[in-house]
Amino acid sequence: MAGYIPTSEQEKRAMLNAIGMQDVRELFKDVPEEVYLDKIETVPSGLSQMETEQKIQSLAAKNTVFKTILRGAGAYDHYIPAVVDTITGREEFLTTYTPYQAEKSQGVLQSIFEFQTQICELTDMDVSNASVYDGATAAAEACMMSLTTRKNKVLVCASASPETIAVVKTYCWAKDADLVTVPLKDGKTDIEALKQLLSEEIACVYLQQPNFYGLLEDAEEIGNLAHEVKANFIMGTNPISLGMLKTPRECGVDIAVGEGQPLGMPLSFGGPYLGFMASTDKFARKLPGRIVGQTTDSKGRRCFVLTLQAREQHIKREKAGSNICSNQALCAMRASVYMAAMGANGLKQAAELCYHKAHYFASELTKLPGFAMRYSGEFFNEFITETPIPAEKIEAALQKHNILAGLPYENGILWCVTEKVSKEDLDNTIQIIRGVYSK
């Protein structure tokens, strides 16, 4: 193993002496001693393929795989057509990576171009990049795109996902930008509070639609208010909801972002997912990562090129607006295949099923004593209810019937219903919760 370590002991000692340290561990003095692995325990002998499969299967059997999932909060259990796994599981797609020799990788470039085109059609925006790490990263990157020397404040509506707010906060800290959260009123952005916070120093306003509580915000009014002080309006969207809601462009959005997980990605215990970004032409050159374009070669044939590479590996680091280094190519391809398989009508149908099933469940749930909608506003497919029974007790009761309850949240439950949940599943859930009262 030592043959793979390029530095000799003498070179290590010289470097340590130069920085005034005795050994390498001093570089990590903040790491607790108990986490160091100073001694590797005896590694057991290898297993045969059959024995390995049996071992893995026994471990997998310890997982709980729920038949019915009523939890969202950022990751959603949607139906994935079989063609998504079939196509993206092909070796030539499964093993592709960043196109460093870009124009020789025409297949990869075309897949990225198709993804960009579909995201533009979905959001009704002018240009999309080749995707970024996840939805929270996309939101943070969009906010950073908006910063200037004169506009160094970011407004984030408190109705956004807590995880997204945390990531934007981290980015703002690194950029010495000020982050201010706009308070809530009845589960949505407090418009009057927003008016008081807006000024010429505001670089952008970030809004999630639908918001974390599932409610539909007055996006157009918020966008108009942002533009009055020449701030960018950024919207985080649930891509499935765009099958029936107004597009970001119709709401006056400058930069549309979102988590692409609902577009053909299974829950997978939290990833990998992808973040999508799209904007008006004005912001095309500020989009992080890369943008693939379509052109013709010297013989007039259709071909693809890397039109823009704004990441720090390709241009002067001080001019790079982002250090995004991957476009989650396989996840983006899954999203492309999903959108192609579903089509506009399929996406609309999925959105409408989510909407109507969620509203049916909410109406039945609130017939139970003590269950009431926490907020009265219109919602898409998520909603939060009060509960007279501890949320953990309901969660445990439903788990016994192979149902994952909504997310216990602030003494209530944040429920989510997708097209995969049947009416019978919802009625069964109501009956189980009704039975909890008597225990």
BAMIDREN-89974 format. One record per residue (C-alpha): residue in three letters; residue number from 1; x, y, z. Coordinates in Angstrom, 3 decimals, padded with zeros to 6 digits. Example, Ala and Ser with C-alpha at 12.3 -4.5 7.8 and 13.67 -1.06 7.14 Angstrom:
2
> ALA, 1, 012.300, -004.500, 007.800
> SER, 2, 013.670, -001.060, 007.140
! end
This chain:
439
> MET, 1, 000.000, 000.000, 000.000
> ALA, 2, 002.912, 002.333, 000.738
> GLY, 3, 003.806, 002.296, -002.951
> TYR, 4, 000.670, 004.334, -003.688
> ILE, 5, 001.623, 007.165, -001.302
> PRO, 6, 003.685, 009.671, -003.337
> THR, 7, 005.388, 011.490, -000.450
> SER, 8, 008.284, 009.997, 001.494
> GLU, 9, 008.644, 010.166, 005.274
> GLN, 10, 011.414, 012.768, 004.853
> GLU, 11, 009.146, 014.952, 002.710
> LYS, 12, 006.312, 014.650, 005.225
> ARG, 13, 008.671, 015.647, 008.049
> ALA, 14, 009.902, 018.666, 006.087
> MET, 15, 006.347, 019.865, 005.460
> LEU, 16, 005.370, 019.390, 009.109
> ASN, 17, 008.455, 021.277, 010.263
> ALA, 18, 007.597, 024.121, 007.880
> ILE, 19, 004.217, 024.621, 009.549
> GLY, 20, 005.451, 023.977, 013.070
> MET, 21, 003.752, 020.659, 013.760
> GLN, 22, 005.010, 017.355, 015.109
> ASP, 23, 002.729, 014.955, 013.275
> VAL, 24, -000.181, 014.797, 010.822
> ARG, 25, -002.738, 014.281, 013.565
> GLU, 26, -002.134, 017.815, 014.814
> LEU, 27, -003.784, 018.994, 011.591
> PHE, 28, -006.975, 017.340, 012.831
> LYS, 29, -006.792, 018.287, 016.507
> ASP, 30, -010.487, 019.222, 016.506
> VAL, 31, -011.441, 015.607, 015.703
> PRO, 32, -012.284, 013.637, 018.905
> GLU, 33, -009.795, 010.909, 019.753
> GLU, 34, -012.514, 008.250, 019.978
> VAL, 35, -013.292, 008.447, 016.262
> TYR, 36, -009.761, 007.621, 015.148
> LEU, 37, -009.217, 004.112, 013.782
> ASP, 38, -005.724, 003.358, 014.997
> LYS, 39, -006.120, -000.390, 014.775
> ILE, 40, -007.971, -002.280, 012.051
> GLU, 41, -009.758, -005.285, 013.474
> THR, 42, -009.296, -008.642, 011.805
> VAL, 43, -011.145, -008.669, 008.518
> PRO, 44, -013.128, -011.882, 007.995
> SER, 45, -012.328, -014.102, 005.037
> GLY, 46, -014.121, -013.538, 001.761
> LEU, 47, -017.485, -015.059, 000.896
> SER, 48, -018.661, -016.779, -002.257
> GLN, 49, -021.135, -014.994, -004.537
> MET, 50, -024.011, -017.076, -003.188
> GLU, 51, -023.017, -016.426, 000.424
> THR, 52, -022.625, -012.712, -000.286
> GLU, 53, -026.097, -012.508, -001.829
> GLN, 54, -027.587, -014.323, 001.174
> LYS, 55, -025.805, -011.964, 003.559
> ILE, 56, -027.023, -008.874, 001.685
> GLN, 57, -030.573, -010.235, 001.515
> SER, 58, -030.631, -010.879, 005.262
> LEU, 59, -029.496, -007.304, 005.892
> ALA, 60, -032.040, -005.903, 003.411
> ALA, 61, -034.808, -007.836, 005.149
> LYS, 62, -034.313, -005.603, 008.198
> ASN, 63, -035.540, -002.584, 006.222
> THR, 64, -039.180, -001.545, 006.355
> VAL, 65, -040.615, -001.028, 002.870
> PHE, 66, -043.967, 000.722, 003.200
> LYS, 67, -046.806, -000.123, 000.866
> THR, 68, -048.491, 003.250, 001.377
> ILE, 69, -046.527, 006.474, 001.835
> LEU, 70, -048.266, 009.612, 003.096
> ARG, 71, -045.104, 011.630, 003.684
> GLY, 72, -043.517, 014.235, 001.434
> ALA, 73, -041.701, 017.284, 002.852
> GLY, 74, -039.262, 017.370, -000.062
> ALA, 75, -039.103, 013.755, -001.275
> TYR, 76, -042.135, 012.250, -002.999
> ASP, 77, -043.295, 008.723, -003.833
> HIS, 78, -044.513, 008.991, -007.424
> TYR, 79, -045.121, 006.221, -009.938
> ILE, 80, -042.099, 005.636, -012.187
> PRO, 81, -042.824, 004.041, -015.587
> ALA, 82, -040.794, 000.868, -016.217
> VAL, 83, -039.190, 002.430, -019.286
> VAL, 84, -037.217, 004.798, -017.013
> ASP, 85, -035.277, 001.938, -015.396
> THR, 86, -034.999, 000.041, -018.687
> ILE, 87, -033.409, 002.872, -020.648
> THR, 88, -031.234, 004.448, -017.958
> GLY, 89, -030.054, 001.002, -016.878
> ARG, 90, -028.357, 000.426, -020.236
> GLU, 91, -024.580, 000.309, -019.861
> GLU, 92, -023.863, 003.143, -022.286
> PHE, 93, -026.071, 005.471, -020.235
> LEU, 94, -025.354, 004.115, -016.776
> THR, 95, -021.588, 004.607, -017.058
> THR, 96, -021.447, 008.045, -018.699
> TYR, 97, -019.762, 010.865, -016.850
> THR, 98, -018.766, 014.486, -017.267
> PRO, 99, -017.961, 015.158, -020.958
> TYR, 100, -014.382, 016.382, -020.587
> GLN, 101, -013.754, 015.756, -024.302
> ALA, 102, -017.115, 017.313, -024.904
> GLU, 103, -017.647, 017.223, -028.664
> LYS, 104, -016.544, 013.580, -028.836
> SER, 105, -019.336, 012.732, -026.392
> GLN, 106, -022.264, 013.474, -028.678
> GLY, 107, -024.605, 011.016, -026.964
> VAL, 108, -023.983, 012.526, -023.535
> LEU, 109, -024.339, 016.046, -024.877
> GLN, 110, -027.601, 015.198, -026.606
> SER, 111, -029.051, 013.677, -023.430
> ILE, 112, -028.164, 016.858, -021.532
> PHE, 113, -029.586, 019.035, -024.302
> GLU, 114, -032.865, 017.113, -024.223
> PHE, 115, -033.051, 017.536, -020.448
> GLN, 116, -032.467, 021.287, -020.748
> THR, 117, -035.149, 021.549, -023.414
> GLN, 118, -037.687, 019.660, -021.292
> ILE, 119, -036.982, 021.803, -018.225
> CYS, 120, -037.497, 024.939, -020.320
> GLU, 121, -040.809, 023.549, -021.581
> LEU, 122, -041.852, 022.586, -018.047
> THR, 123, -041.042, 025.983, -016.530
> ASP, 124, -041.724, 028.093, -019.649
> MET, 125, -038.327, 029.753, -019.192
> ASP, 126, -035.765, 030.609, -021.906
> VAL, 127, -032.684, 028.657, -020.881
> SER, 128, -031.754, 025.836, -018.521
> ASN, 129, -028.414, 024.500, -017.340
> ALA, 130, -027.405, 020.845, -017.219
> SER, 131, -028.692, 020.539, -013.612
> VAL, 132, -026.912, 020.833, -010.262
> TYR, 133, -026.626, 018.744, -007.096
> ASP, 134, -030.131, 019.074, -005.618
> GLY, 135, -033.030, 021.464, -005.181
> ALA, 136, -031.569, 023.249, -002.154
> THR, 137, -028.282, 023.815, -003.983
> ALA, 138, -030.176, 025.144, -006.999
> ALA, 139, -031.968, 027.672, -004.784
> ALA, 140, -028.725, 028.807, -003.192
> GLU, 141, -026.942, 029.074, -006.541
> ALA, 142, -029.794, 031.188, -007.922
> CYS, 143, -029.513, 033.556, -004.969
> MET, 144, -025.759, 033.868, -005.483
> MET, 145, -026.343, 034.685, -009.166
> SER, 146, -028.293, 037.733, -008.031
> LEU, 147, -025.662, 039.296, -005.760
> THR, 148, -023.865, 042.471, -006.840
> THR, 149, -021.642, 044.945, -005.029
> ARG, 150, -024.653, 047.216, -004.501
> LYS, 151, -027.217, 044.503, -003.821
> ASN, 152, -025.974, 042.189, -001.101
> LYS, 153, -029.129, 041.103, 000.730
> VAL, 154, -031.170, 037.983, 000.101
> LEU, 155, -034.788, 037.667, 001.190
> VAL, 156, -036.027, 034.111, 001.708
> CYS, 157, -039.667, 033.457, 002.512
> ALA, 158, -039.917, 031.493, 005.768
> SER, 159, -042.500, 029.227, 004.149
> ALA, 160, -039.711, 027.526, 002.170
> SER, 161, -038.276, 024.153, 003.170
> PRO, 162, -036.088, 024.439, 006.309
> GLU, 163, -033.353, 022.457, 004.541
> THR, 164, -033.352, 024.869, 001.604
> ILE, 165, -033.182, 027.867, 003.913
> ALA, 166, -030.225, 026.285, 005.722
> VAL, 167, -028.300, 025.759, 002.472
> VAL, 168, -029.002, 029.313, 001.264
> LYS, 169, -027.827, 030.568, 004.651
> THR, 170, -024.544, 028.686, 004.277
> TYR, 171, -023.954, 030.113, 000.794
> CYS, 172, -024.721, 033.632, 002.033
> TRP, 173, -022.247, 033.207, 004.892
> ALA, 174, -019.527, 032.188, 002.448
> LYS, 175, -020.268, 035.186, 000.214
> ASP, 176, -020.562, 037.694, 003.103
> ALA, 177, -024.142, 038.329, 002.054
> ASP, 178, -026.998, 039.104, 004.410
> LEU, 179, -029.906, 036.661, 004.561
> VAL, 180, -033.236, 037.857, 005.922
> THR, 181, -036.259, 035.575, 006.273
> VAL, 182, -039.699, 036.967, 005.522
> PRO, 183, -042.098, 035.942, 008.329
> LEU, 184, -045.235, 033.852, 007.931
> LYS, 185, -048.869, 034.763, 008.253
> ASP, 186, -051.365, 031.899, 008.257
> GLY, 187, -048.783, 029.544, 006.762
> LYS, 188, -047.861, 031.788, 003.854
> THR, 189, -045.552, 034.716, 003.219
> ASP, 190, -046.614, 037.835, 005.101
> ILE, 191, -047.009, 040.297, 002.229
> GLU, 192, -047.057, 043.372, 004.481
> ALA, 193, -043.865, 042.246, 006.232
> LEU, 194, -042.265, 041.663, 002.824
> LYS, 195, -043.103, 045.224, 001.769
> GLN, 196, -041.351, 046.548, 004.875
> LEU, 197, -038.217, 044.480, 004.182
> LEU, 198, -037.846, 045.365, 000.507
> SER, 199, -035.277, 048.021, -000.384
> GLU, 200, -032.766, 048.881, -003.078
> GLU, 201, -030.209, 046.663, -001.281
> ILE, 202, -032.232, 043.495, -001.891
> ALA, 203, -030.653, 041.286, -004.557
> CYS, 204, -033.430, 038.708, -004.758
> VAL, 205, -036.527, 037.247, -003.183
> TYR, 206, -036.794, 033.451, -002.949
> LEU, 207, -040.245, 031.861, -002.755
> GLN, 208, -041.219, 028.185, -002.697
> GLN, 209, -044.402, 027.305, -004.611
> PRO, 210, -046.186, 025.254, -003.315
> ASN, 211, -044.564, 026.107, -000.010
> PHE, 212, -043.301, 023.705, 002.656
> TYR, 213, -046.798, 023.442, 004.156
> GLY, 214, -048.271, 022.618, 000.743
> LEU, 215, -050.000, 025.995, 000.447
> LEU, 216, -050.167, 028.020, -002.748
> GLU, 217, -048.585, 031.450, -002.382
> ASP, 218, -049.558, 034.663, -004.145
> ALA, 219, -046.505, 034.364, -006.352
> GLU, 220, -047.442, 037.050, -008.853
> GLU, 221, -047.842, 039.744, -006.208
> ILE, 222, -044.575, 038.755, -004.525
> GLY, 223, -042.811, 038.866, -007.900
> ASN, 224, -044.205, 042.315, -008.660
> LEU, 225, -043.047, 043.615, -005.274
> ALA, 226, -039.539, 042.227, -005.857
> HIS, 227, -039.307, 043.844, -009.277
> GLU, 228, -040.372, 047.233, -007.881
> VAL, 229, -036.987, 047.436, -006.116
> LYS, 230, -035.189, 045.783, -009.063
> ALA, 231, -034.632, 042.552, -007.132
> ASN, 232, -034.667, 039.186, -008.892
> PHE, 233, -037.636, 036.935, -008.254
> ILE, 234, -036.597, 033.311, -007.697
> MET, 235, -039.129, 030.514, -007.380
> GLY, 236, -038.563, 026.996, -006.137
> THR, 237, -041.109, 024.686, -007.728
> ASN, 238, -042.399, 021.148, -007.387
> PRO, 239, -042.100, 019.918, -011.000
> ILE, 240, -045.181, 017.695, -010.785
> SER, 241, -047.312, 020.638, -009.663
> LEU, 242, -046.427, 022.436, -012.905
> GLY, 243, -048.701, 019.961, -014.650
> MET, 244, -051.634, 022.066, -013.430
> LEU, 245, -050.352, 025.272, -011.776
> LYS, 246, -049.168, 028.466, -013.456
> THR, 247, -045.640, 028.249, -014.840
> PRO, 248, -042.847, 030.313, -013.281
> ARG, 249, -042.863, 032.626, -016.310
> GLU, 250, -046.573, 033.296, -015.844
> CYS, 251, -045.732, 034.352, -012.284
> GLY, 252, -043.030, 036.770, -013.457
> VAL, 253, -040.106, 034.655, -012.264
> ASP, 254, -036.537, 035.522, -013.256
> ILE, 255, -034.939, 032.234, -012.172
> ALA, 256, -036.883, 029.000, -011.631
> VAL, 257, -035.328, 026.199, -009.593
> GLY, 258, -036.478, 022.989, -007.993
> GLU, 259, -035.775, 019.451, -006.844
> GLY, 260, -035.985, 016.991, -009.733
> GLN, 261, -036.553, 013.903, -007.555
> PRO, 262, -040.290, 013.628, -008.434
> LEU, 263, -039.278, 013.238, -012.101
> GLY, 264, -038.426, 009.542, -012.106
> MET, 265, -036.184, 009.219, -009.054
> PRO, 266, -037.174, 006.723, -006.328
> LEU, 267, -036.958, 007.857, -002.702
> SER, 268, -033.694, 005.910, -002.256
> PHE, 269, -033.276, 006.928, 001.378
> GLY, 270, -032.575, 010.514, 000.333
> GLY, 271, -030.610, 010.507, -002.910
> PRO, 272, -028.916, 010.942, -005.224
> TYR, 273, -031.271, 013.559, -006.638
> LEU, 274, -030.774, 016.570, -008.900
> GLY, 275, -031.516, 020.262, -008.872
> PHE, 276, -032.846, 021.971, -011.987
> MET, 277, -032.354, 025.625, -012.890
> ALA, 278, -033.912, 027.712, -015.657
> SER, 279, -034.001, 031.433, -016.277
> THR, 280, -034.827, 034.173, -018.724
> ASP, 281, -032.221, 034.949, -021.373
> LYS, 282, -030.925, 037.821, -019.249
> PHE, 283, -029.334, 035.395, -016.777
> ALA, 284, -028.071, 032.752, -019.222
> ARG, 285, -024.398, 033.617, -018.774
> LYS, 286, -024.705, 033.561, -014.986
> LEU, 287, -026.134, 030.061, -014.709
> PRO, 288, -023.652, 027.771, -012.904
> GLY, 289, -022.273, 024.560, -014.336
> ARG, 290, -022.653, 024.006, -018.047
> ILE, 291, -025.115, 024.576, -020.860
> VAL, 292, -025.241, 022.334, -023.930
> GLY, 293, -026.249, 023.882, -027.241
> GLN, 294, -027.316, 022.523, -030.626
> THR, 295, -025.597, 023.443, -033.882
> THR, 296, -024.438, 021.897, -037.172
> ASP, 297, -021.012, 020.595, -038.092
> SER, 298, -018.951, 021.378, -041.208
> LYS, 299, -021.090, 018.921, -043.199
> GLY, 300, -024.373, 020.416, -042.057
> ARG, 301, -025.227, 017.582, -039.693
> ARG, 302, -026.998, 018.166, -036.375
> CYS, 303, -024.559, 018.101, -033.472
> PHE, 304, -024.118, 019.343, -029.904
> VAL, 305, -021.504, 021.471, -028.171
> LEU, 306, -020.784, 022.791, -024.711
> THR, 307, -022.023, 026.332, -025.253
> LEU, 308, -021.203, 027.626, -021.792
> GLN, 309, -018.929, 026.419, -019.009
> ALA, 310, -019.030, 028.880, -016.150
> ARG, 311, -017.577, 026.600, -013.519
> GLU, 312, -014.295, 027.328, -011.791
> GLN, 313, -012.442, 024.449, -013.465
> HIS, 314, -012.788, 026.074, -016.867
> ILE, 315, -012.386, 029.806, -016.290
> LYS, 316, -010.400, 032.068, -013.991
> ARG, 317, -011.417, 031.127, -010.482
> GLU, 318, -012.025, 034.722, -009.404
> LYS, 319, -014.488, 035.121, -012.289
> ALA, 320, -016.387, 031.924, -011.543
> GLY, 321, -019.753, 032.477, -009.914
> SER, 322, -019.917, 028.875, -008.682
> ASN, 323, -017.794, 025.816, -007.978
> ILE, 324, -020.467, 023.354, -009.143
> CYS, 325, -018.523, 020.491, -010.729
> SER, 326, -021.159, 017.890, -011.593
> ASN, 327, -024.491, 017.951, -013.382
> GLN, 328, -025.899, 014.722, -011.917
> ALA, 329, -025.977, 013.313, -015.457
> LEU, 330, -027.645, 009.963, -014.697
> CYS, 331, -030.354, 011.557, -012.543
> ALA, 332, -030.947, 014.169, -015.257
> MET, 333, -031.329, 011.397, -017.814
> ARG, 334, -033.866, 009.642, -015.592
> ALA, 335, -035.810, 012.903, -015.422
> SER, 336, -035.648, 013.236, -019.224
> VAL, 337, -036.908, 009.696, -019.826
> TYR, 338, -039.647, 010.181, -017.230
> MET, 339, -040.864, 013.417, -018.810
> ALA, 340, -040.737, 011.896, -022.293
> ALA, 341, -042.693, 008.847, -021.142
> MET, 342, -045.308, 010.870, -019.265
> GLY, 343, -045.712, 013.631, -021.819
> ALA, 344, -047.642, 016.818, -021.107
> ASN, 345, -050.939, 014.968, -020.662
> GLY, 346, -049.452, 012.358, -018.340
> LEU, 347, -047.821, 015.008, -016.163
> LYS, 348, -051.094, 016.923, -016.000
> GLN, 349, -052.976, 013.769, -015.020
> ALA, 350, -050.439, 012.945, -012.295
> ALA, 351, -050.724, 016.484, -010.895
> GLU, 352, -054.529, 016.393, -010.906
> LEU, 353, -054.591, 012.996, -009.191
> CYS, 354, -052.242, 014.294, -006.479
> TYR, 355, -054.422, 017.364, -005.990
> HIS, 356, -057.804, 015.617, -005.853
> LYS, 357, -056.663, 012.678, -003.713
> ALA, 358, -054.997, 015.027, -001.212
> HIS, 359, -058.157, 017.113, -000.961
> TYR, 360, -060.295, 014.001, -000.481
> PHE, 361, -058.001, 012.776, 002.290
> ALA, 362, -058.018, 016.197, 003.966
> SER, 363, -061.821, 016.319, 003.912
> GLU, 364, -062.114, 012.832, 005.443
> LEU, 365, -059.357, 013.385, 007.983
> THR, 366, -060.879, 016.603, 009.310
> LYS, 367, -064.151, 014.775, 010.000
> LEU, 368, -062.343, 013.010, 012.850
> PRO, 369, -062.687, 014.739, 016.256
> GLY, 370, -059.799, 017.126, 016.928
> PHE, 371, -058.296, 016.937, 013.437
> ALA, 372, -058.400, 020.343, 011.775
> MET, 373, -056.509, 022.049, 008.993
> ARG, 374, -053.859, 024.260, 010.547
> TYR, 375, -054.058, 026.691, 007.636
> SER, 376, -057.102, 027.548, 005.556
> GLY, 377, -055.360, 028.465, 002.291
> GLU, 378, -055.536, 026.510, -000.975
> PHE, 379, -053.026, 023.668, -001.255
> PHE, 380, -051.640, 021.274, -003.865
> ASN, 381, -050.986, 017.793, -002.439
> GLU, 382, -049.567, 018.524, 001.022
> PHE, 383, -051.287, 019.951, 004.073
> ILE, 384, -050.710, 020.143, 007.807
> THR, 385, -053.320, 019.177, 010.404
> GLU, 386, -053.682, 019.580, 014.117
> THR, 387, -054.031, 016.295, 015.970
> PRO, 388, -055.623, 015.491, 019.343
> ILE, 389, -053.466, 012.366, 019.517
> PRO, 390, -049.650, 012.517, 019.721
> ALA, 391, -048.300, 012.298, 016.181
> GLU, 392, -045.890, 009.551, 017.224
> LYS, 393, -048.804, 007.394, 018.387
> ILE, 394, -050.526, 007.761, 015.006
> GLU, 395, -047.243, 007.066, 013.243
> ALA, 396, -046.734, 003.845, 015.214
> ALA, 397, -050.309, 002.653, 014.598
> LEU, 398, -050.079, 003.217, 010.847
> GLN, 399, -046.655, 001.590, 010.638
> LYS, 400, -048.167, -001.662, 011.942
> HIS, 401, -050.332, -001.649, 008.803
> ASN, 402, -047.431, -000.909, 006.445
> ILE, 403, -048.341, 002.769, 006.105
> LEU, 404, -045.837, 005.598, 006.521
> ALA, 405, -047.645, 008.488, 008.202
> GLY, 406, -047.166, 012.143, 007.419
> LEU, 407, -044.259, 014.031, 008.960
> PRO, 408, -044.741, 014.936, 012.642
> TYR, 409, -044.169, 018.684, 012.594
> GLU, 410, -044.661, 021.351, 015.263
> ASN, 411, -047.301, 019.389, 017.221
> GLY, 412, -049.149, 018.557, 014.019
> ILE, 413, -048.721, 016.270, 011.019
> LEU, 414, -047.672, 017.313, 007.526
> TRP, 415, -049.474, 014.922, 005.171
> CYS, 416, -048.783, 014.257, 001.501
> VAL, 417, -050.771, 012.281, -001.062
> THR, 418, -049.462, 011.301, -004.497
> GLU, 419, -051.111, 009.545, -007.425
> LYS, 420, -049.822, 006.178, -006.127
> VAL, 421, -052.118, 006.211, -003.102
> SER, 422, -055.551, 004.737, -003.810
> LYS, 423, -058.876, 005.804, -002.309
> GLU, 424, -059.002, 002.454, -000.515
> ASP, 425, -055.600, 003.214, 001.056
> LEU, 426, -056.852, 006.591, 002.264
> ASP, 427, -060.087, 005.136, 003.656
> ASN, 428, -058.097, 002.412, 005.413
> THR, 429, -055.826, 005.042, 006.945
> ILE, 430, -058.830, 006.935, 008.291
> GLN, 431, -060.186, 003.760, 009.890
> ILE, 432, -056.857, 002.976, 011.560
> ILE, 433, -056.584, 006.508, 012.977
> ARG, 434, -060.187, 006.293, 014.199
> GLY, 435, -059.228, 003.104, 016.024
> VAL, 436, -056.362, 004.879, 017.810
> TYR, 437, -058.902, 006.951, 019.770
> SER, 438, -060.103, 003.900, 021.659
> LYS, 439, -056.642, 002.791, 022.762
! end
